[in-house]
Amino acid sequence: MVSGIVFDIRKYSVHDGPGIRTAVFLKGCPLHCLWCHNPEGLSFSPEILRRPERCLACGACALACPLKLEPRAEAGGQKCAACPAFGACVGACPAEALQLVGKRMSVGEVLDAIREDLPFYEESGGGVTFTGGEPLAQPEFILELLQACRAEGIHGALDTSGFAGRDLVVKAGTLADIVLFDLKLLDDERHKAVTGVSNAPILANLAALYEAGANVILRLPLIPGINDASVDLENMAHYIASLAAEAGPQKAHILPYHSAAKGKYSLRGENYAMGDTPVPSAEAVNKAAAIFEAAGISVTIGG
């Protein structure tokens, strides 16, 4: 049976699609956005995070380590990749000072978790949202998951950056009931600078989704100092409006930047690239919304 790496399953979500939803987070992403809210989803492999403030200095993790490392200082490092019992130190820690992020799950195991929430979907018009990471970075897994949901009549949403092969994007996008498609910047060089990849395939894939008749909702992160200048917002609004001729009226969610994930970076021993970037003011968010609405785009804040 097809399997993949999942790093979280969150119940009772009211974001990322209609109704009450189950959010399934697939691990691994080809983008490295400076503001990434789920840095634990970037790596394609399971990893160990350290929470030193919880450590009891009991030594249980060191006793469980077959490599005879000092997990309090070394867990999650390069040496752990060779561990024949990866994660044993996590299971041995009584204080949860070590956390294993990422678990291999079969399609059936994920569906079992999704089915637990069926009554909530039926009452609210909800369903499951596959997010990440980048779900399309595990192509066989996401296609099997979407096909299984469709077969069981479970509403499926695909949250994607659109950075993948065109055939995969179209196949997954037409299997999903909704595609939540992220657009960050139109300028290719600046897009490369803040995400690590070109936006050329992303824009081409968006056009292909519309051509295939996929149900697309655009998601536009509003990042101070990166894409919140009037010229960037106006260019994006004009670009999105230009899609309307082929795809009909456009819907977009503006997602104001927040720094809630800042603490996750320290758990991974990394610096947060956005530093002390402020959240957008209400005035800035309203200004962005007005620019898109003036172009004929239906705007929702958040979502």
C-alpha positions in Angstrom: 0.0 0.0 0.0 1.2 3.5 -0.8 2.6 5.4 2.1 4.2 8.8 2.8 5.6 11.0 5.6 3.1 13.0 7.6 4.2 15.4 10.3 0.8 16.4 11.8 -2.9 15.8 11.6 -4.9 18.6 13.2 -8.6 18.0 14.0 -11.4 20.5 14.1 -9.8 23.2 11.9 -12.0 26.0 10.6 -9.4 27.3 8.2 -8.1 26.1 4.8 -11.5 25.3 3.3 -15.2 25.3 4.2 -16.7 23.9 7.4 -14.9 21.9 10.1 -11.8 20.2 8.6 -9.1 17.8 9.3 -5.7 19.2 8.2 -3.2 16.6 7.1 0.4 17.9 6.9 2.7 16.1 4.4 6.4 16.5 5.0 8.9 18.0 2.5 8.8 21.2 0.5 10.9 22.3 -2.5 10.4 26.0 -1.5 12.2 27.7 1.5 10.1 30.8 2.0 11.7 33.2 4.4 8.5 33.5 6.4 7.6 29.8 6.4 5.1 29.0 9.2 5.9 25.3 9.2 9.7 24.9 9.1 9.3 21.4 10.5 7.6 20.5 7.2 10.6 21.5 5.0 12.7 18.4 5.3 11.5 15.2 3.6 12.7 13.0 6.4 11.5 12.6 10.0 13.5 14.8 12.4 14.0 15.3 16.1 13.4 18.7 17.8 14.9 19.6 21.1 13.0 21.5 23.9 15.8 22.1 26.4 13.5 24.0 28.8 11.7 20.7 29.5 14.8 18.6 30.1 15.0 16.9 33.5 18.7 15.9 33.0 17.7 12.4 33.9 19.9 10.7 31.2 17.2 8.4 29.9 17.6 9.6 26.4 21.4 8.9 26.4 20.8 5.4 27.8 18.4 4.7 24.9 20.7 6.0 22.2 22.4 3.2 20.3 25.0 5.6 18.9 26.0 6.7 22.5 25.4 10.3 21.7 24.3 13.0 24.1 20.7 13.6 22.8 20.2 16.7 24.9 22.8 18.4 22.7 23.0 16.3 19.6 19.5 14.8 18.9 18.4 15.8 15.4 21.9 16.4 14.2 23.7 14.8 11.2 24.9 11.8 13.3 21.3 10.8 14.0 20.8 10.0 10.3 22.7 6.7 10.8 20.8 5.7 13.9 19.4 2.1 13.6 16.7 3.0 16.1 15.9 6.6 15.0 13.6 8.2 17.6 14.4 5.8 20.5 15.7 8.7 22.5 12.3 10.5 22.0 10.4 7.6 23.3 12.7 7.3 26.4 12.3 11.0 27.4 9.7 11.2 30.3 9.4 15.0 29.9 8.9 15.3 26.2 12.0 17.4 25.9 12.6 15.6 22.5 10.0 15.6 19.8 9.8 13.3 16.8 8.4 15.2 13.8 7.3 13.0 10.8 5.9 9.5 10.7 5.4 7.2 7.8 1.8 6.4 7.3 -0.2 4.4 4.7 -3.1 5.8 2.8 -5.3 3.6 4.9 -4.0 4.9 8.2 -4.5 8.5 7.1 -8.1 7.7 6.0 -8.8 6.0 9.3 -7.9 9.3 11.0 -10.0 11.3 8.5 -13.0 9.0 9.0 -13.1 9.8 12.7 -14.3 13.3 11.8 -17.0 12.3 9.3 -19.9 13.5 11.6 -18.3 17.0 11.8 -18.0 17.1 8.0 -21.6 16.2 7.5 -22.9 18.8 9.9 -20.7 21.6 8.7 -20.0 20.9 5.1 -16.3 20.3 5.9 -13.7 17.8 4.9 -10.0 17.2 4.8 -7.3 19.6 3.7 -3.9 18.3 2.5 -1.2 20.8 3.3 2.4 20.8 4.3 5.2 21.2 3.5 4.1 20.8 -0.1 1.7 17.9 -0.7 2.7 17.6 -4.3 6.2 16.8 -3.3 4.9 13.3 -2.4 3.1 12.7 -5.7 2.0 9.1 -5.4 0.9 9.5 -1.8 -1.2 12.7 -2.4 -2.9 11.3 -5.6 -3.9 8.1 -3.7 -5.2 10.2 -0.8 -7.3 12.4 -3.1 -8.6 9.5 -5.0 -9.6 7.7 -1.8 -11.4 10.8 -0.5 -13.3 11.2 -3.8 -14.3 7.5 -3.7 -15.7 7.9 -0.2 -17.4 11.3 -0.9 -15.1 13.2 1.5 -14.6 16.8 0.5 -10.9 17.2 -0.3 -8.9 20.5 -0.5 -5.3 20.7 -1.8 -3.2 23.5 -0.3 -0.2 24.0 -2.7 2.5 26.3 -3.9 1.9 25.0 -7.4 5.6 24.2 -7.7 5.5 20.7 -9.3 5.2 19.0 -12.7 2.3 20.2 -14.7 0.7 16.8 -15.2 0.8 16.2 -11.5 -0.7 19.6 -10.6 -3.6 19.2 -13.1 -4.3 15.6 -12.0 -4.2 16.4 -8.3 -6.1 19.7 -8.8 -8.9 18.1 -10.7 -9.2 15.3 -8.1 -9.5 17.9 -5.3 -12.8 19.7 -4.6 -10.8 22.9 -4.0 -7.3 24.0 -4.8 -5.9 26.6 -2.4 -3.2 28.0 -4.6 -0.5 30.2 -3.0 0.8 33.2 -5.0 3.7 35.2 -3.4 5.3 37.4 -6.0 5.2 38.0 -9.8 8.8 39.2 -10.2 10.7 36.0 -10.9 14.1 37.1 -9.5 12.6 38.4 -6.3 10.6 35.2 -6.0 13.8 33.2 -6.2 15.4 35.4 -3.6 12.6 34.8 -1.0 11.5 31.3 -1.8 14.5 29.7 -3.5 12.6 28.7 -6.7 11.4 30.3 -9.9 7.8 31.2 -10.2 7.6 30.4 -13.9 6.3 26.9 -13.4 4.0 28.1 -10.7 2.3 30.6 -13.0 2.1 28.1 -15.8 0.6 25.5 -13.6 -2.0 28.0 -12.3 -3.1 28.7 -15.9 -3.2 24.9 -16.6 -5.5 24.4 -13.6 -7.9 27.0 -14.8 -7.9 25.5 -18.3 -8.6 22.1 -16.7 -11.6 23.5 -14.9 -10.2 23.1 -11.3 -11.9 25.0 -8.5 -9.2 27.4 -7.5 -9.1 29.8 -4.6 -6.0 32.0 -4.6 -4.1 32.6 -1.4 -2.0 35.7 -1.1 0.4 36.1 1.8 0.9 39.7 2.7 4.5 40.0 3.9 5.8 43.4 5.0 8.9 44.5 3.1 8.5 41.7 0.6 5.2 42.0 -1.4 3.2 44.7 0.3 4.3 47.7 -1.8 1.5 49.3 -3.8 3.1 48.4 -7.1 3.4 44.7 -6.2 -0.2 44.6 -5.0 -1.5 46.4 -8.1 0.6 44.1 -10.4 -0.7 41.0 -8.7 -4.3 42.3 -8.8 -4.0 43.0 -12.6 -2.5 39.6 -13.2 -5.3 37.8 -11.3 -7.9 39.9 -13.0 -6.5 38.9 -16.4 -7.2 35.3 -15.6 -10.9 36.2 -15.3 -11.4 36.2 -19.0 -10.8 32.5 -19.1 -11.8 31.3 -15.6 -14.5 33.7 -14.5 -14.6 35.9 -11.4 -11.6 35.3 -9.1 -11.7 34.6 -5.4 -8.6 35.4 -3.2 -7.7 35.0 0.4 -5.3 37.6 1.8 -3.2 36.0 4.5 -1.6 38.7 6.7 1.9 37.8 7.9 2.3 36.7 11.6 5.4 35.5 13.5 3.7 32.7 15.5 6.1 30.2 14.1 9.2 32.1 15.2 9.8 29.7 18.2 9.8 26.7 15.9 13.1 27.8 14.3 14.9 27.8 17.7 13.7 24.2 18.3 15.5 23.3 15.0 18.6 25.3 16.0 18.0 27.9 13.3 17.7 31.6 13.1 14.4 33.1 12.0 15.1 35.0 8.8 12.3 37.5 9.2 13.7 38.8 12.5 11.4 41.3 14.1 9.2 41.9 11.0 6.0 43.5 12.2 2.6 42.1 11.4 0.7 44.2 8.8 -1.5 46.9 10.3 -5.2 46.9 9.8 -4.8 49.8 7.5 -2.2 47.9 5.3 -4.5 44.9 5.1 -7.5 47.0 4.1 -5.4 48.8 1.5 -4.4 45.5 0.0 -8.0 44.3 0.0 -9.2 47.5 -1.7 -6.6 47.1 -4.5 -7.8 43.6 -5.3 -11.5 44.4 -5.0 -11.0 47.4 -7.3 -9.8 44.8 -9.9 -13.0 42.8 -9.5 -11.6 40.1 -7.2 -13.7 38.8 -4.3 -11.5 39.1 -1.2 -11.5 37.3 2.1 -9.1 38.2 4.9 -7.6 35.1 6.3 -8.9 31.6 5.5 
